[in-house]
Structure formats: structure tokens, C-alpha cells
Amino acid sequence: MSNEMKIISIGDRFEQGRHESVHSRFEKVINFVKGAQIVSIVSPEIGAGPFRIVMEGLDTEASDVIELTQQKIIINDAMQYSYSDEQIYKSELKMDGIDPEKIQENILQIKRTLVATKKDESLLFLLSDEQKSSSESAFDKELGSQFRYAYRQLMSHEFEQAALGFKGRGYGLTPSGDDFNVGLLMGLQLRSQAEKKELSKIRSDIYHNSLGKNPLVNTFLLQAYHGWYDAKWKDLLTAICGSGRHLQSALEQVLAQGETSGADTLAGFVTAYEILL
């Protein structure tokens, strides 16, 4: 364990207490199970989040237990790091004085970029009339058909069935369909705030029908439902709600997340603006 570790930020939803039930480890991330959710310690490249502690010099292989107190982070019951209130990451987005029409323009710009993006195995094909590759396996063709059907259900306001249609489908630690539902909830959250629309029942129906047995997915769904954003998504939403400056660079940061997770979440986010409400 390196003595050169340094706290960068602590998520505002990261509960105090002891965390020792490891869910998964990666080169730059350690995920701990906390009830039905996941809390994480991550390297700076991953970025801040409501349920994340960001630490420079993180050794993911040697960190087994973390305890968060009001003033310190204690790792492996030995190494202690103090922090201040200034290091608490604020995950909510301020929505004062925003222009819904400008947001629509920025969403349209994002859609154009995404439609032109080639991201194999992602759900970006749902945003256009593009057909999936003819070289796909029979399983992937059927999966694509199921996604298209769920997408049509969304457009027909069959929200519960659409959420179930995306839920758990696809590959990866967070399947593509789950990422899509996360993005859909974020998009509907933005619309409800920006357009002053009463979408609480729609959002609740989608959220509760998207929940499953994957605690990592459930954590992302919880964040999206409550409007608690990771730093990269908060940067993108800030650009969307503002002048559009830095929109492309913020979009690229989100699009680069995971193999297809960023693309799949963006597909759901933009789809929220495709639904006539």
C-alpha cells in the first residue's frame, strides 16, 4: 500500500461507516456492496461521483477495507487520510435560468454526433434507421429485434413494458439495456426540470421496473432517478443546459466510458427527448 495516496473527492451520497464486502475489482476501481447499492474507491481518471471516493495513488489490489468517518478515510484499518468539506463532491445539478429551446438544440447536436458514431455492439443504432450488421450471430439479431421492440413501446408510452424490455439485456458488467434505462431516466429528469413537465409517474414506473439483482446497475438507476450525477455526466449536462460550450469534449468523455456503456446510456438519454410528452 502506497503512503503517497491522496484524497481528491468524496461523493455526497457516500455513507459513513465500514465497507469490507468487495463486489468487484478493476485496475482503477474497487466496488464495495452497501445494502442494495455499490460504493466505490476509484482513481482520478474515473472521476467523481455521488457514491465514489476518488484517491490518487490508489492500489486496487491492496485495498480490502475502507472506513469513512466525519473527518477521515481509513484503509485496511491502518492508513488514515483526513479530508475537508471542500473535498465533498456535489452531485446535483443547478437548474436556474435555463433555456429549454437551447437544450433542445444541444440535444439535437448530440444526436447528430451519435448517429455518425460507429460504436459496434452499442444501442446507438436505435437513434437512426440503420440496420445492424448482416454478419451478426442469430442471438445478436434477436437481441437487436428485442431492443427495437422495446424502443417502439417507449414511443407508444408503454413505459413499464419498455423498461422491462431493456432490463438485463445485453453484454457486460452493466448490460446495454440497463445502461439505456439509466440514460432514459436522466433524460426524463432533465425534461421534467427544464420543461416544467410532471413526469414523476412515468419516471417512477421506469425506475421500479428497471431494478433487478445487479447492485451496480441498481446504483446507477438510483443516481439517475434522483438526479445525482457522476462528474463526467454533470459536465455534459452543464454544457447542454448552458451555451453549449465544451459540449463536444464533454460528450466525448461520456462516450468513452466502458466498452459501450457511455454510448448505451447516451442512446437512452437522447431517446428521452424523442418521446412525445
C-alpha positions in Angstrom: 0.0 0.0 0.0 1.4 3.3 -1.0 1.8 6.1 1.5 1.5 8.6 -1.3 -2.2 8.1 -1.7 -4.2 11.4 -1.6 -7.9 12.1 -1.4 -9.3 14.0 -4.3 -13.0 13.9 -3.6 -15.7 12.1 -1.6 -19.2 11.7 -3.0 -22.0 13.5 -1.2 -24.1 10.2 -1.0 -21.3 8.1 0.3 -22.5 7.0 3.7 -20.1 7.0 6.7 -19.2 3.6 8.1 -17.1 0.5 7.4 -17.1 -1.2 4.0 -15.4 -4.5 3.5 -17.7 -6.6 1.2 -15.9 -6.3 -2.1 -18.2 -6.7 -5.2 -15.5 -6.4 -7.9 -12.0 -5.0 -8.6 -10.5 -3.5 -11.7 -7.3 -1.6 -12.4 -8.7 1.7 -11.3 -11.8 0.8 -9.3 -12.8 -1.2 -6.2 -16.6 -1.7 -5.7 -18.0 -2.5 -2.3 -21.5 -3.7 -1.6 -23.5 -1.4 0.6 -27.0 -2.8 1.1 -28.7 -2.8 -2.3 -26.1 -0.4 -3.7 -22.5 -0.2 -4.6 -19.9 2.4 -3.3 -16.5 2.7 -4.9 -13.0 3.8 -4.5 -11.6 5.0 -7.8 -8.6 6.6 -9.4 -8.8 10.2 -10.7 -9.3 9.0 -14.3 -12.7 7.6 -13.4 -13.9 10.8 -12.0 -16.0 11.9 -9.0 -19.5 10.5 -8.3 -22.1 10.5 -5.5 -21.1 7.1 -4.3 -17.4 7.4 -5.0 -14.2 8.3 -3.2 -11.5 9.4 -5.6 -8.0 8.8 -4.5 -4.7 9.5 -6.2 -2.2 6.6 -5.9 -4.9 4.0 -5.3 -3.7 0.4 -5.1 -6.8 -1.6 -6.0 -5.1 -4.9 -5.3 -4.1 -4.0 -1.7 -7.2 -2.1 -0.5 -9.6 -4.5 1.2 -11.4 -2.5 3.9 -12.4 1.2 3.9 -14.0 3.2 6.7 -15.4 6.6 6.3 -15.8 8.9 9.3 -16.7 12.5 9.6 -13.1 13.6 9.2 -11.1 10.7 7.9 -10.9 7.8 5.5 -9.2 4.7 7.0 -7.9 2.0 4.6 -7.2 -1.5 5.9 -7.7 -0.4 9.5 -4.3 1.3 9.3 -3.8 4.1 6.8 -5.7 7.3 7.7 -6.3 10.3 5.4 -8.0 13.5 6.6 -10.4 15.4 4.4 -12.3 18.7 4.5 -15.8 19.8 3.4 -14.3 21.4 0.3 -13.4 17.9 -0.9 -17.1 16.7 -0.9 -18.3 16.3 -4.4 -21.7 17.8 -5.0 -23.6 15.5 -7.4 -26.8 17.6 -8.1 -27.1 19.9 -11.0 -28.2 23.6 -10.6 -31.1 24.3 -13.0 -31.5 28.1 -12.5 -32.4 30.2 -15.6 -32.1 27.5 -18.2 -33.5 27.8 -21.7 -35.5 24.7 -22.8 -35.1 25.6 -26.5 -31.3 25.9 -26.2 -31.3 22.5 -24.5 -33.3 21.0 -27.4 -30.7 22.5 -29.9 -27.8 20.9 -27.9 -29.6 17.6 -27.7 -30.1 17.6 -31.5 -26.4 18.3 -31.9 -25.6 15.4 -29.7 -27.9 13.1 -31.6 -26.2 14.0 -34.9 -22.9 13.2 -33.4 -24.1 9.9 -32.0 -25.8 8.8 -35.2 -22.5 9.4 -37.1 -20.5 7.5 -34.4 -19.6 3.9 -35.1 -19.7 2.1 -31.8 -20.0 -1.6 -32.5 -22.4 -3.6 -30.2 -23.9 -0.4 -28.8 -27.5 0.7 -28.9 -26.8 3.9 -30.9 -28.5 2.1 -33.9 -31.8 2.9 -32.2 -31.4 6.6 -32.9 -31.4 6.0 -36.7 -32.8 3.7 -39.3 -29.5 1.9 -39.5 -29.7 -1.8 -39.7 -27.4 -4.0 -37.7 -24.6 -5.8 -39.5 -25.6 -8.8 -41.6 -22.6 -10.7 -40.1 -24.3 -10.8 -36.7 -25.0 -14.0 -34.9 -28.6 -15.2 -34.7 -28.6 -14.4 -31.0 -27.4 -10.8 -31.6 -30.0 -10.3 -34.4 -32.8 -11.5 -32.0 -31.4 -9.2 -29.3 -31.4 -6.2 -31.7 -35.1 -7.0 -32.6 -36.0 -7.1 -28.9 -34.3 -3.7 -28.4 -36.2 -2.2 -31.3 -39.5 -3.5 -30.0 -38.8 -2.0 -26.5 -37.9 1.3 -28.2 -41.3 1.3 -30.1 -43.0 0.6 -26.8 -41.4 3.7 -25.4 -42.7 5.8 -28.3 -46.1 4.4 -27.6 -46.0 5.4 -24.0 -45.9 1.7 -22.8 -43.3 2.7 -20.2 -43.4 -0.2 -17.8 -43.1 -2.8 -20.6 -40.4 -0.8 -22.4 -38.3 -0.7 -19.2 -38.7 -4.4 -18.8 -37.8 -4.9 -22.4 -34.4 -3.2 -22.0 -33.8 -4.6 -18.4 -30.9 -7.0 -18.2 -30.4 -7.4 -21.9 -27.0 -7.2 -23.5 -23.4 -7.9 -22.5 -21.1 -6.7 -19.8 -21.0 -5.9 -16.1 -23.8 -3.4 -16.8 -25.7 -4.8 -19.8 -26.6 -2.4 -22.6 -30.3 -2.4 -21.9 -29.7 -1.4 -18.3 -27.4 1.4 -19.3 -30.1 2.6 -21.7 -32.7 2.7 -18.9 -30.2 4.8 -16.8 -29.8 7.3 -19.6 -33.6 7.3 -20.2 -34.2 8.3 -16.6 -31.5 11.0 -16.8 -33.1 12.5 -19.9 -36.6 12.4 -18.4 -35.2 14.0 -15.2 -33.8 16.9 -17.3 -37.0 17.3 -19.3 -39.1 17.4 -16.1 -36.9 20.2 -14.7 -36.3 22.2 -17.9 -39.8 21.9 -19.4 -41.6 22.0 -16.1 -43.4 18.8 -17.0 -45.0 16.4 -14.4 -43.2 13.2 -15.3 -42.9 11.7 -11.8 -45.2 8.7 -12.5 -43.5 7.9 -15.8 -40.1 8.1 -14.2 -41.2 6.1 -11.2 -42.7 3.4 -13.5 -39.5 3.1 -15.5 -37.3 3.2 -12.4 -39.1 0.5 -10.5 -39.4 -1.8 -13.5 -35.7 -1.4 -14.3 -34.4 -2.6 -10.9 -33.0 -6.1 -10.7 -30.5 -8.2 -8.9 -27.4 -6.3 -10.2 -26.3 -3.9 -7.4 -24.1 -1.9 -9.7 -27.0 -1.4 -12.2 -29.3 -0.5 -9.3 -26.9 2.1 -8.1 -26.7 3.8 -11.5 -30.5 3.7 -11.7 -30.8 5.2 -8.2 -28.5 8.1 -9.2 -30.4 8.7 -12.4 -33.8 8.6 -10.7 -32.8 11.2 -8.1 -30.6 13.4 -10.3 -27.3 12.6 -8.6 -24.7 12.7 -11.4 -21.2 11.4 -11.9 -18.7 14.2 -12.8 -18.5 13.4 -16.5 -22.3 13.4 -16.9 -22.6 16.5 -14.8 -20.1 18.3 -17.1 -22.1 17.2 -20.1 -25.4 18.3 -18.6 -23.9 21.6 -17.6 -22.8 22.1 -21.3 -26.3 21.1 -22.5 -28.0 23.5 -20.2 -25.6 26.3 -20.8 -24.3 27.9 -24.0 -23.2 24.6 -25.4 -19.5 25.5 -24.9 -17.3 22.4 -24.4 -20.3 20.3 -25.5 -18.2 18.1 -27.8 -15.4 17.5 -25.4 -17.9 16.6 -22.6 -19.7 14.3 -24.9 -16.5 12.5 -25.9 -15.7 12.0 -22.2 -19.1 10.2 -21.6 -18.9 8.3 -24.9 -15.5 6.9 -23.9 -16.9 5.3 -20.7 -16.6 1.5 -20.8 -16.7 -0.6 -24.0 -20.3 0.6 -24.9 -21.7 1.8 -21.5 -21.3 5.5 -22.4 -22.9 5.1 -25.8 -25.7 3.0 -24.5 -26.5 5.5 -21.7 -26.4 8.3 -24.2 -28.8 6.4 -26.5 -31.3 6.2 -23.6 -30.7 9.9 -22.7 -31.4 11.2 -26.3 -34.4 8.8 -26.6 -36.0 10.6 -23.6 -36.1 13.7 -25.9 -37.6 11.6 -28.8 -40.8 10.7 -26.8 -43.8 13.0 -27.4 -44.9 14.1 -23.9 
